[in-house]
């Protein structure tokens, strides 16, 4: 039988900077909402598609084919991301265009950075 020796880990030194100090309940709830909104493979793909698009914005009409999903399904995921504040929407004629809310992403980055 092999006996393993565990090396002590300094959790504080490897914790994300955004969690180095206690945060209040309202901020924790807001961050949890953001994390829940992106905790879906389709939504992560949508964010990457929007960010990779020309001018970092994309029309909903251009997001269905790359994902192989129907327009109502894509619209549902976009709505969740919009309500969380992670993306912004702008209606242009009959189409809606989406862009990433950089301020919200900076908040997430500071949490895990």
FIRO-220139 format. One line per 4 residues: for each residue x, y, z of N, C-alpha, C. Coordinates in pm, 1 decimal, always signed. Example, Ala and Ser with C-alpha at 12.3 -4.5 7.8 and 13.67 -1.06 7.14 Angstrom:
! residues 2
+1319.0,-569.0,+780.0,+1230.0,-450.0,+780.0,+1320.0,-330.0,+780.0 | +1285.0,-225.0,+708.0,+1367.0,-106.0,+714.0,+1290.0,+3.0,+787.0
This chain:
! residues 113
+83.8,-116.6,+0.0,+0.0,+0.0,+0.0,+89.1,+124.0,+0.0 | +56.5,+220.5,-85.4,+131.6,+345.2,-94.5,+66.0,+448.4,-4.3 | +147.5,+515.8,+74.8,+95.2,+621.1,+161.6,+127.4,+756.0,+98.6 | +25.2,+836.6,+80.7,+41.9,+968.7,+22.3,+56.2,+1072.5,+131.9
+143.0,+1167.6,+107.5,+160.0,+1278.2,+200.2,+101.2,+1402.5,+136.4 | +10.4,+1466.0,+205.4,-52.4,+1587.7,+155.0,+28.2,+1709.7,+197.5 | +53.3,+1795.3,+102.2,+124.0,+1919.9,+129.8,+22.3,+2026.1,+166.6 | +43.4,+2097.0,+277.3,-50.4,+2203.3,+314.4,-55.8,+2311.1,+205.4
-175.0,+2363.2,+181.9,-195.2,+2466.4,+80.6,-238.1,+2594.5,+150.3 | -175.6,+2704.9,+111.9,-213.9,+2835.3,+163.5,-328.5,+2886.1,+75.6 | -451.0,+2863.3,+117.3,-568.0,+2897.9,+37.8,-573.2,+3047.9,+8.9 | -533.7,+3129.9,+102.8,-540.1,+3274.8,+83.6,-450.3,+3318.7,-31.9
-336.1,+3254.7,-49.2,-245.1,+3296.2,-155.9,-293.0,+3253.7,-294.1 | -380.6,+3152.9,-302.0,-427.2,+3109.8,-434.2,-572.4,+3148.0,-460.7 | -637.8,+3213.6,-365.5,-776.1,+3256.3,-386.0,-780.6,+3371.6,-485.0 | -886.5,+3380.0,-564.3,-899.7,+3493.1,-656.3,-895.5,+3625.3,-581.0
-834.7,+3726.6,-643.8,-821.0,+3858.0,-580.1,-955.3,+3915.9,-538.1 | -1057.5,+3895.2,-618.8,-1188.9,+3949.7,-588.6,-1254.1,+3889.3,-465.5 | -1197.9,+3778.6,-418.7,-1251.5,+3714.2,-299.3,-1151.6,+3716.2,-184.0 | -1052.9,+3802.0,-192.7,-950.5,+3810.7,-88.6,-1003.8,+3874.9,+38.6
-1110.4,+3950.9,+26.3,-1172.7,+4015.4,+142.4,-1321.5,+3981.3,+140.7 | -1383.5,+3981.9,+256.6,-1527.5,+3952.9,+261.4,-1608.0,+4051.0,+176.2 | -1710.7,+3998.9,+111.6,-1800.5,+4085.7,+34.9,-1939.3,+4077.4,+97.2 | -2017.1,+4182.7,+77.7,-2152.0,+4187.9,+133.9,-2248.7,+4101.0,+56.8
-2361.0,+4074.7,+118.1,-2463.0,+3988.9,+57.3,-2513.5,+4043.2,-75.9 | -2543.9,+4173.8,-89.0,-2593.4,+4223.8,-217.9,-2492.9,+4201.0,-332.3 | -2364.6,+4226.2,-303.6,-2263.0,+4204.9,-407.1,-2249.1,+4056.1,-439.3 | -2255.3,+3971.9,-337.2,-2247.1,+3827.5,-358.9,-2363.5,+3778.2,-444.7
-2483.5,+3831.3,-419.4,-2600.0,+3791.7,-498.1,-2587.5,+3837.9,-642.5 | -2535.5,+3959.0,-662.5,-2517.1,+4009.4,-798.4,-2416.0,+3923.4,-874.4 | -2304.6,+3893.6,-811.5,-2203.0,+3810.4,-875.7,-2254.2,+3669.8,-903.5 | -2331.4,+3614.6,-811.1,-2389.0,+3481.7,-832.3,-2482.6,+3482.8,-952.9
-2559.0,+3590.9,-968.5,-2647.4,+3603.2,-1084.8,-2570.4,+3605.6,-1215.4 | -2458.4,+3676.8,-1216.7,-2374.2,+3680.8,-1336.7,-2317.1,+3542.9,-1367.1 | -2268.9,+3475.9,-1263.1,-2210.8,+3343.1,-1283.3,-2315.8,+3241.7,-1329.9 | -2435.9,+3251.2,-1276.1,-2544.4,+3161.6,-1319.1,-2578.5,+3185.1,-1466.1
-2576.6,+3310.2,-1506.5,-2612.6,+3342.9,-1644.8,-2512.7,+3285.8,-1745.0 | -2386.0,+3279.4,-1708.5,-2287.8,+3227.4,-1804.1,-2258.2,+3079.3,-1783.9 | -2319.8,+3018.5,-1684.1,-2294.6,+2877.5,-1655.0,-2374.6,+2786.6,-1748.2 | -2364.8,+2813.0,-1876.1,-2435.5,+2734.2,-1976.7,-2348.9,+2735.4,-2103.4
-2322.5,+2620.3,-2162.2,-2235.8,+2615.6,-2280.2,-2284.1,+2702.2,-2396.4 | -2414.0,+2705.5,-2420.0,-2467.3,+2786.2,-2529.6,-2442.3,+2934.1,-2504.7 | -2457.9,+2977.6,-2381.4,-2437.5,+3119.4,-2350.1,-2290.3,+3158.3,-2361.3 | -2202.9,+3068.3,-2322.3,-2060.0,+3095.6,-2339.4,-2027.1,+3105.9,-2487.8
-2085.7,+3017.6,-2568.4,-2064.6,+3024.6,-2712.9,-2118.9,+3154.9,-2769.6 | -2235.3,+3196.5,-2724.5,-2293.4,+3321.8,-2772.6,-2202.2,+3440.0,-2741.8 | -2150.7,+3445.5,-2620.8,-2059.5,+3554.1,-2584.0,-1938.0,+3554.1,-2676.0 | -1882.4,+3437.0,-2701.4,-1763.6,+3430.7,-2786.7,-1796.0,+3468.5,-2930.5
-1913.3,+3427.9,-2980.0,-1953.4,+3465.2,-3116.2,-1972.7,+3616.2,-3129.3 | -2036.1,+3675.3,-3030.2,-2059.3,+3820.5,-3034.0,-1925.6,+3893.8,-3028.3 | -1839.7,+3854.1,-2935.6,-1710.3,+3921.0,-2921.3,-1624.0,+3906.4,-3046.1 | -1633.9,+3792.4,-3115.2,-1551.2,+3766.9,-3233.3,-1608.2,+3830.8,-3360.0
-1729.7,+3880.2,-3353.4,-1793.6,+3941.0,-3469.9,-1734.7,+4078.2,-3499.2 | -1756.9,+4123.7,-3621.8,-1711.0,+4256.5,-3662.3,-1768.3,+4360.7,-3567.3 | -1684.8,+4450.9,-3520.8,-1721.8,+4556.2,-3425.7,-1771.4,+4500.5,-3292.2 | -1743.5,+4372.9,-3265.2,-1784.8,+4307.5,-3140.3,-1935.0,+4321.2,-3116.3
-2012.1,+4306.0,-3225.1,-2157.9,+4306.5,-3214.6,-2212.2,+4209.5,-3319.1 | -2326.8,+4151.3,-3287.7,-2383.7,+4052.8,-3379.1,-2535.3,+4063.1,-3381.5 | -2589.3,+4037.9,-3497.9,-2734.0,+4032.8,-3516.1,-2781.2,+3893.4,-3477.0 | -2896.8,+3887.7,-3415.2,-2951.6,+3758.2,-3376.4,-2964.5,+3666.7,-3498.1
-2986.7,+3724.9,-3614.5,-3002.1,+3644.5,-3736.2,-2873.2,+3571.3,-3773.6 | -2758.6,+3616.8,-3722.0,-2630.9,+3552.6,-3752.1,-2582.7,+3458.1,-3642.6 | -2662.6,+3439.4,-3540.1,-2619.4,+3357.5,-3427.4,-2681.0,+3217.9,-3425.2 | -2785.7,+3195.9,-3501.3,-2852.6,+3066.0,-3495.8,-2774.6,+2957.6,-3569.0
-2730.2,+2986.7,-3689.9,-2661.7,+2885.1,-3771.1,-2534.5,+2831.2,-3706.6 | -2444.1,+2917.1,-3655.0,-2321.5,+2862.2,-3594.5,-2347.7,+2769.2,-3476.1 | -2458.0,+2791.7,-3407.0,-2490.5,+2709.5,-3291.0,-2575.5,+2588.2,-3326.1 | -2636.8,+2591.2,-3444.8,-2725.5,+2481.6,-3483.8,-2851.3,+2476.5,-3399.8
-2895.5,+2593.9,-3355.0,-3015.0,+2602.3,-3271.5,-3120.3,+2687.9,-3339.9 | -3243.4,+2673.8,-3296.2,-3350.9,+2753.4,-3352.9,-3344.1,+2895.5,-3299.7 | -3407.2,+2986.6,-3371.5,-3407.9,+3127.0,-3331.6,-3472.8,+3146.2,-3194.3 | -3585.8,+3079.3,-3163.3,-3642.9,+3098.0,-3029.1,-3549.4,+3051.9,-2916.3
-3475.7,+2945.3,-2940.5,-3382.2,+2897.2,-2838.6,-3268.1,+2996.9,-2818.1 | -3213.4,+3045.8,-2927.8,-3105.9,+3145.4,-2919.4,-3158.1,+3271.9,-2852.4 | -3277.3,+3313.8,-2888.5,-3336.3,+3434.2,-2827.9,-3353.7,+3417.4,-2677.2 | -3392.1,+3298.3,-2633.4,-3405.8,+3272.5,-2489.2,-3272.4,+3293.2,-2417.6
-3167.0,+3235.7,-2473.0,-3034.7,+3248.9,-2411.2,-2986.3,+3394.3,-2413.3 | -3013.7,+3463.7,-2521.2,-2976.5,+3604.8,-2529.7,-3052.6,+3687.0,-2425.6 | -3177.7,+3651.7,-2402.2,-3258.1,+3721.9,-2302.2,-3198.4,+3703.1,-2162.7 | -3156.7,+3582.0,-2130.8,-3096.0,+3555.8,-2000.6,-2969.2,+3638.7,-1983.2
-2886.1,+3642.2,-2086.7,-2761.8,+3720.1,-2080.6,-2790.1,+3869.9,-2070.7 | -2893.7,+3915.4,-2141.2,-2930.8,+4057.0,-2136.8,-2984.0,+4094.8,-1999.0 | -3070.9,+4012.2,-1943.3,-3126.8,+4040.8,-1811.0,-3019.3,+4041.6,-1703.2 | -2914.1,+3962.7,-1721.9,-2803.3,+3961.6,-1626.5,-2711.5,+4081.9,-1646.9
-2730.9,+4152.7,-1758.3,-2648.7,+4269.4,-1786.8,-2517.0,+4237.3,-1853.3 | -2499.8,+4112.4,-1897.7,-2373.3,+4072.4,-1959.4,-2363.3,+4112.5,-2106.1 | -2478.3,+4128.8,-2169.9,-2480.4,+4179.5,-2307.1,-2584.8,+4289.6,-2315.1 | -2570.8,+4372.0,-2417.8,-2665.7,+4480.7,-2441.4,-2730.3,+4458.4,-2576.4
-2852.8,+4504.1,-2589.7,-2925.9,+4485.8,-2715.1,-2965.9,+4620.2,-2772.4 | -2969.5,+4625.2,-2904.8,-3012.1,+4746.3,-2974.9,-3094.3,+4703.7,-3095.0 | -3215.9,+4753.1,-3102.5,-3303.6,+4720.5,-3215.0,-3270.4,+4812.9,-3331.7 | -3245.4,+4751.9,-3447.2,-3217.0,+4825.7,-3569.8,-3310.2,+4772.4,-3677.8
-3411.4,+4850.1,-3708.0,-3510.9,+4803.8,-3804.8,-3586.1,+4684.8,-3746.9 | -3584.8,+4573.5,-3818.3,-3656.4,+4454.8,-3770.0,-3565.9,+4359.6,-3693.1 | -3436.1,+4387.1,-3687.5,-3341.9,+4297.3,-3621.5,-3288.5,+4357.7,-3493.0 | -3244.8,+4270.1,-3404.3,-3182.7,+4312.7,-3278.9,-3034.8,+4275.1,-3284.1
-2951.3,+4371.0,-3247.3,-2806.9,+4352.0,-3245.3,-2760.3,+4346.0,-3100.4 | -2662.1,+4260.9,-3074.4,-2612.0,+4240.6,-2939.0,-2464.0,+4273.0,-2931.6 | -2423.8,+4329.3,-2817.9,-2282.8,+4355.5,-2790.2,-2257.0,+4319.2,-2644.0 | -2130.7,+4292.3,-2614.5,-2092.8,+4253.2,-2479.2,-2081.0,+4377.6,-2391.5
-2136.4,+4371.1,-2272.5,-2125.7,+4479.3,-2174.9,-1989.3,+4464.6,-2107.1 | -1893.3,+4542.4,-2153.2,-1755.3,+4529.8,-2104.6,-1742.7,+4559.1,-1955.3 | -1824.4,+4648.6,-1903.2,-1818.1,+4682.4,-1761.2,-1852.8,+4561.1,-1674.3 | -1957.1,+4488.2,-1712.5,-1995.7,+4369.3,-1635.7,-1887.8,+4261.9,-1644.0
-1825.7,+4249.4,-1761.4,-1719.5,+4149.5,-1776.6,-1597.9,+4187.6,-1695.2 | -1571.1,+4316.5,-1681.2,-1460.4,+4359.5,-1595.8,-1487.3,+4321.8,-1450.1 | -1613.8,+4332.3,-1410.0,-1649.2,+4293.8,-1272.6,-1623.6,+4145.2,-1252.2 | -1661.5,+4063.6,-1349.6,-1635.0,+3919.7,-1339.1,-1484.6,+3892.2,-1338.2
-1412.2,+3963.2,-1423.4,-1267.4,+3943.2,-1430.9,-1201.2,+3978.7,-1297.5 | -1249.4,+4082.1,-1232.6,-1190.8,+4120.1,-1103.6,-1221.2,+4015.1,-996.9 | -1328.6,+3944.5,-1012.3,-1363.7,+3839.9,-916.9,-1264.7,+3724.0,-924.3 | -1232.2,+3684.3,-1045.7,-1146.9,+3566.7,-1062.5,-1002.5,+3601.6,-1094.6
-973.0,+3731.3,-1114.5,-839.6,+3774.2,-1153.4,-744.5,+3775.4,-1045.8
